Amino acid sequence: MGWLEGRFEESVMITTLEQGIAWARESSIWPMTFGLACCAIEMMAVGGPRYDLDRFGAGAFRATPRQADLMVVAGTVNMKMASRVRRLYNQMPDPKFVIAMGACTCGGGPYYKYGYNVVKGVDLVVPVDVYVPGCPPRPEALIEGIMRIQDKIRGMKYLTKGQPIEIPVPARTGYVKLPPELEDPDPTKALEKQIAWQKMNKEKATPTKA
């Protein structure tokens, strides 16, 4: 103990202000009540009594983005839904975090090649902090993802800005890897192929008249 010995009573903890803020923030994560498809069922299970997300201080799901600091994108993100996801993300206060839950959210899933209406990864719409793969992922996997968010919060610096975050955040470049039949060295020809492919898929998806 050195010079601190005998100066404090028992049950006294000494820490830094940054660590205190990080401990309070990681112990009171408020996820947003937000589900898009089947993965949302697993997210609901996490909030239930069987898995008891309150053990990690993250069980208070909020119904408005103004009071949430964690967005769990659970399910397939369609092109029409992408702008709404971005709007909800912009309405969340800083610091805010995003978990991509499920194969469809992480990279398009089974709709990667033929799903013309599906975003090939929600990280093309909002920045993602943690990826939780699976179709659908188990509730334990989502809990693991929330724990990784807590690790990131624990490593953040609030008072000493400019220092790097201790835990690296995985991120994509923003470019989608296309199927071989849609690739072309010439960007113009590649775009023409992609547009023709989308039109063909859209025509196939159009319901036929009786």
Order of alpha helices (4+ residues) and beta strands (2+ residues): alpha-alpha-beta-alpha-beta-alpha-beta-alpha-alpha
